[in-house]
Amino acid sequence: MMETISCRLEGVNMATIEDVARLAGLSRTTVSRVINNHPYVSGEKKEAVMKAMNSLGYVPNSSARSLRNQKTGMIAVLIPRIMNPFFSQLIDSLEMAASEQGYQLIVCQTRYSKEKELSYLNLLKTKQVDGVILASIQNKWDIIKHFLQYGPIILCNEDDENATVPTVFADQVYGAYIATKHLIELGHKKIAYCSRSSNSKVSRKRETGFLKAMFEHQLQCEENLIFRDTATIEDGKEILHQIKKMKVRPTAIFTGSDEVAAGVISEAIRYGWDIPSDLAVVGFDNQSIANLLHPTITTVHQPIDELASLALKLLVEKLHTKSYQTRQEYQLDLHLLIRESTVTKQKTTKI
């Protein structure tokens, strides 16, 4: 069985021969002579250049060309947060798909950091991995695209309209739209909303879907009912505390996350609230906790296995064809599972 390897790299590695020369305190010509094994370079200067190259992680062009012809059998997947059940399940599905294709998976956690993302993308540049799957994007595509000269990159879960690579994603705007519309159709007018991360394009698209449904029904979402940077069960509990203090409380909340929804519900029950009579709650992702908690959580189901399988298949195809810059979009369907957190004693219903 293949092992999933957790990778942690720090810093951004974009070193050039000029950087090596500067660090070594030598001329660019001297550094070039050392790299090309010129006979008339002192041992002291060679040592200084080698130390600088090692310190910066610099890979000479000739070595890089040689590395590009090698195969590592490793694929890196970049995720923002491994503790998020959605990404944990995505990793599990990707690992199984990779294993079937004879590859190992390296898991890299960016924590929504642009610097960490670039650091991990250097695994492709230094040929420590054959390809990269981006499950979230922090940097602009104009920055990321330069890494395509070293190997294939596939977008999975995230989408960027400027990307020139295959993209596998679900319609997050639609998912948030049907979740919010469900609450509105139940008669709720004062609806709170939770956003996972301001740096996440997925979060921004979900907010777009939420606001679209509200706008269509001439409803406004007050600023104090929008909760930013929420991702955990503890965040959900804190949100319930804030709602509890409000003079005029929302009657429903679209949390954008099953974890946050679970926190809201568990804390509401602790205070003796009835869900959904006192507060209707909708999650997102359809994680295991959504069907285990009582009441069960109405949520938007994401086709995680399909996302992973298709992303891995496309990456392997790119490794074979070596045609890395081809824009292809694969959009998978989302649907709403209606459970007890919005409709009392309701059997699971798919919309």
C-alpha positions in Angstrom: 0.0 0.0 0.0 1.2 3.5 -0.8 2.0 5.9 1.9 0.8 9.5 2.0 3.8 11.7 2.9 3.3 15.0 4.7 5.6 17.7 3.3 6.6 20.9 5.2 8.9 23.4 3.4 9.5 27.0 4.5 10.5 30.0 2.4 10.2 30.9 -1.2 13.0 29.5 -3.5 13.4 31.4 -6.7 17.2 31.7 -6.7 19.2 32.8 -9.8 22.9 32.6 -10.6 23.1 36.3 -9.6 21.8 35.4 -6.2 24.5 32.8 -5.8 27.2 35.2 -6.9 25.9 37.8 -4.4 25.8 35.4 -1.5 29.2 33.9 -2.3 30.7 37.4 -2.7 32.0 36.5 -6.2 31.4 37.5 -9.8 28.8 35.8 -12.0 31.6 34.6 -14.2 33.3 32.8 -11.4 30.1 31.1 -10.3 29.5 30.0 -13.9 33.0 28.6 -14.0 32.4 26.6 -10.8 29.1 25.2 -12.2 30.9 24.2 -15.4 33.9 22.6 -13.6 36.4 25.1 -15.0 39.9 24.0 -14.0 41.2 27.5 -13.1 39.1 28.2 -10.0 40.5 27.9 -6.5 39.2 25.4 -4.0 38.2 28.2 -1.7 36.0 29.9 -4.3 34.5 26.5 -5.3 33.5 25.9 -1.7 32.0 29.4 -1.4 29.9 28.8 -4.5 28.7 25.4 -3.4 27.7 26.7 0.0 25.8 29.5 -1.6 24.0 27.1 -4.0 23.1 24.8 -1.2 21.9 27.6 1.0 19.6 29.1 -1.8 18.6 25.7 -3.3 19.8 26.9 -6.7 19.6 24.4 -9.5 21.8 25.1 -12.6 20.0 25.2 -15.9 21.9 22.1 -17.1 21.0 20.2 -14.0 17.4 21.4 -14.3 17.3 20.0 -17.9 18.6 16.7 -16.7 16.2 16.6 -13.8 13.2 17.3 -16.1 13.9 14.0 -17.8 13.7 12.1 -14.5 10.7 10.6 -12.9 10.1 10.6 -9.2 6.8 8.8 -9.0 5.6 11.5 -6.6 2.7 14.0 -6.9 2.2 16.9 -4.6 -1.3 18.1 -3.6 -1.5 21.6 -2.1 -4.4 22.2 0.4 -5.0 25.1 2.7 -5.9 23.1 5.9 -5.6 19.4 6.4 -7.9 19.4 9.5 -10.8 20.5 7.3 -12.8 17.3 6.7 -13.4 18.2 3.0 -9.7 18.3 2.3 -9.0 15.2 4.4 -11.5 13.3 2.3 -10.1 14.8 -0.9 -6.6 13.7 0.1 -7.9 10.2 0.8 -9.6 10.0 -2.6 -6.5 11.4 -4.4 -4.2 8.9 -2.6 -6.3 6.0 -3.7 -6.5 7.3 -7.3 -2.7 7.9 -7.3 -2.0 4.5 -6.0 -4.0 2.9 -8.8 -1.7 4.8 -11.3 1.5 3.9 -9.5 2.2 7.2 -7.8 2.8 8.4 -4.3 1.2 11.5 -2.8 2.9 14.3 -1.0 0.5 16.5 1.1 1.4 20.1 1.5 -0.5 22.4 3.8 -0.4 26.1 2.8 -2.6 27.6 5.5 -3.8 30.1 2.9 -0.2 31.5 2.7 1.0 32.8 -0.7 4.6 32.3 0.4 4.1 28.6 1.5 2.3 28.0 -1.8 5.3 29.2 -3.8 7.6 27.2 -1.6 5.7 24.0 -2.3 5.5 24.7 -6.0 9.3 24.7 -6.0 9.1 20.9 -5.5 8.1 20.9 -9.2 11.0 23.2 -10.1 13.6 21.1 -8.3 12.0 17.9 -9.7 11.1 16.4 -6.3 7.7 15.7 -7.7 6.4 14.9 -11.2 3.3 17.1 -11.0 1.2 19.3 -8.7 -2.6 19.3 -7.9 -3.7 22.7 -6.5 -6.8 22.3 -4.4 -6.7 26.0 -3.5 -5.0 29.0 -5.0 -3.4 31.9 -3.1 -1.2 33.5 -5.8 -2.3 35.1 -9.0 -2.0 32.8 -12.1 0.6 35.1 -13.7 2.9 34.0 -10.9 1.9 30.3 -10.8 2.1 29.8 -14.6 5.9 30.1 -14.6 6.2 26.7 -12.8 4.6 25.0 -15.8 8.0 24.9 -17.5 9.0 22.2 -14.9 5.9 20.0 -15.0 2.1 19.8 -15.1 -0.3 21.5 -12.7 -4.0 20.6 -12.3 -6.6 22.7 -10.5 -8.9 20.7 -8.4 -11.8 22.3 -6.4 -10.5 25.8 -7.2 -10.9 27.6 -10.5 -9.1 30.6 -12.0 -10.4 32.1 -15.2 -6.9 33.0 -16.2 -5.5 29.4 -15.7 -4.1 27.7 -18.8 -4.4 24.2 -17.3 -7.1 21.6 -16.8 -9.5 22.6 -14.0 -11.9 20.3 -12.2 -14.4 22.0 -9.9 -18.0 22.1 -8.7 -20.2 25.2 -9.1 -19.8 26.8 -5.7 -22.0 29.8 -6.7 -24.9 27.4 -7.5 -24.3 25.3 -4.3 -24.6 28.4 -2.1 -27.5 29.7 -4.1 -29.7 26.6 -3.7 -28.8 26.4 0.0 -29.9 30.0 0.6 -32.9 29.6 -1.6 -34.0 26.6 0.5 -34.0 28.7 3.6 -35.9 31.6 1.9 -38.5 29.2 0.6 -39.1 28.0 4.2 -40.1 31.5 5.0 -36.8 32.9 6.5 -36.1 36.5 5.8 -33.3 37.3 8.3 -30.5 34.9 7.4 -26.9 35.0 8.6 -24.0 33.9 6.5 -20.5 32.5 7.3 -17.4 32.9 5.1 -14.5 30.5 5.4 -11.6 32.6 4.3 -11.3 36.0 2.5 -8.2 34.5 0.7 -10.2 31.6 -0.8 -11.9 32.0 -4.2 -14.2 29.1 -3.2 -15.4 31.2 -0.3 -15.9 34.2 -2.4 -18.0 32.3 -4.9 -20.2 30.8 -2.1 -20.8 34.4 -0.9 -21.8 35.4 -4.4 -24.3 32.5 -4.5 -25.7 33.5 -1.1 -26.1 37.2 -2.1 -27.6 36.2 -5.4 -30.4 34.3 -3.7 -31.0 37.1 -1.2 -31.1 39.7 -3.9 -33.6 37.8 -6.1 -36.0 37.7 -3.2 -35.4 41.4 -2.2 -33.8 40.4 1.0 -30.8 42.2 2.6 -28.1 40.6 4.7 -27.0 43.0 7.5 -23.3 43.4 8.0 -23.5 42.1 11.6 -25.0 38.8 10.2 -21.9 38.1 8.0 -19.3 36.1 9.9 -15.8 36.1 8.3 -12.9 33.6 8.5 -14.9 30.8 10.1 -13.8 27.2 9.5 -14.0 25.1 12.7 -16.5 23.7 15.2 -15.2 26.2 17.7 -15.9 29.0 15.3 -19.4 27.8 15.0 -19.9 27.8 18.8 -18.6 31.4 19.0 -21.0 32.5 16.2 -23.9 31.1 18.3 -22.7 33.1 21.3 -22.7 36.3 19.1 -26.2 35.5 17.7 -27.5 34.8 21.2 -26.5 38.3 22.3 -28.4 40.0 19.4 -31.6 41.9 20.2 -33.1 40.8 16.9 -31.7 37.4 15.9 -31.6 35.7 12.6 -34.0 32.8 12.1 -31.6 30.9 9.9 -27.9 30.6 9.1 -26.0 29.4 6.1 -22.7 28.4 7.5 -20.8 27.4 4.3 -19.2 24.5 6.2 -20.5 21.3 8.0 -17.9 21.9 10.8 -19.2 25.4 11.5 -22.8 24.2 11.3 -22.0 21.4 13.8 -20.5 24.0 16.2 -23.6 26.3 15.9 -26.0 23.4 16.4 -24.2 21.8 19.4 -23.9 25.1 21.2 -27.5 26.0 20.4 -28.7 22.7 21.9 -26.6 23.3 25.0 -28.5 26.5 25.6 -31.8 24.7 25.1 -32.6 26.0 21.7 -34.7 24.0 19.3 -33.2 23.4 15.9 -34.7 24.3 13.4 -37.6 26.1 15.2 -35.3 28.7 16.9 -32.6 28.6 14.3 -32.4 26.8 11.0 -28.9 25.7 9.9 -27.4 24.7 6.6 -23.9 23.4 6.1 -21.7 22.6 3.0 -19.7 19.6 1.8 -21.8 16.7 3.3 -19.1 15.4 5.6 -19.8 12.5 7.9 -20.6 14.7 10.8 -23.6 16.1 8.9 -25.4 12.8 9.1 -24.2 11.8 12.6 -25.2 14.9 14.6 -28.7 15.2 16.0 -30.5 16.9 14.4 -28.8 15.9 11.2 -27.5 18.8 9.1 -29.0 20.0 5.8 -26.0 20.4 3.6 -24.7 20.8 0.0 -23.2 17.6 -1.2 -19.8 17.8 -3.1 -18.7 14.9 -5.4 -15.3 14.6 -3.8 -14.4 11.2 -5.1 -15.2 12.3 -8.7 -13.2 15.5 -8.3 -10.1 13.5 -7.1 -10.4 10.7 -9.7 -10.7 13.1 -12.6 -8.0 15.5 -11.4 -5.5 12.6 -11.0 -6.5 11.1 -14.4 -5.8 14.5 -16.1 -2.5 14.9 -14.4 -1.3 11.5 -15.5 -2.4 12.3 -19.1 -0.4 15.5 -19.0 2.7 13.6 -17.7 2.4 11.4 -20.8 1.7 14.0 -23.4 4.0 16.7 -21.9 1.5 19.3 -23.1 1.1 21.2 -19.9 -0.6 24.5 -20.9 -4.1 23.5 -22.2 -7.2 25.2 -20.7 -9.9 22.5 -20.0 -12.9 22.9 -17.7 -14.7 20.1 -16.0 -17.6 21.2 -13.9 -19.3 18.6 -11.6 -22.8 18.8 -10.2 -23.8 19.8 -6.6 -27.0 19.1 -4.9 -28.8 19.9 -1.6 -29.5 17.3 1.0 -32.4 18.4 3.2 -32.3 17.0 6.7 -33.5 17.9 10.2 -31.6 21.1 10.8 -34.0 23.0 8.5 -37.1 20.8 8.4 -38.3 18.9 11.5 -38.4 15.1 11.1 -37.6 15.4 7.4 -36.2 12.4 5.7 -33.1 13.1 3.6 -34.3 14.7 0.3 -32.1 15.6 -2.7 -32.6 18.8 -4.6 
